[in-house]
Amino acid sequence: QVQLVQSGGGLVQAGGSLRLSCTTSGLTFSRYATLGWFRQAPGKEREFVAAISWNGGSTYYADSVKGRFTISRDNAKNTVYLQMNSLKPEDTAVYYCAVDQRGYSGISYRANQFDYWGQGTQVTVSS
């Protein structure tokens, strides 16, 4: 049974930091697999935040978070992290981790490329 279990998140003041974690189980990753983070704010569509390749550690970020967020993974723990610094009120959203199990030679970043999703965790940044 495939599971993506998220932890972290919560309420933080603007300028603060949070770290999200997503631990996967029941998955076999191909050499091209990608792990990603997306977010969805109220009344808005789900948007890409960051992604990392399972094998090579290549990363890709949305312009809105570049320089503030860092995605990383621990293959031994089957876990992907999202370190979020210098948070802004506009970062408020439900954050989802996702896995593109097969992937391709690049890094996936479109929501429809991802096969499995976590349950979502709320991040609220107060001004």
Beta strands, then each sheet from edge to edge (+ up, - down):
strand 1: 3-8
strand 2: 10-13
strand 3: 18-25
strand 4: 34-40
strand 5: 47-53
strand 6: 59-61
strand 7: 69-74
strand 8: 79-84
strand 9: 93-100
strand 10: 116-117
strand 11: 121-126
sheet 1: 1+ 3- 8+ 7-
sheet 2: 2+ 11+ 9- 4+ 5- 6+
sheet 3: 2+ 11+ 9- 10+
end
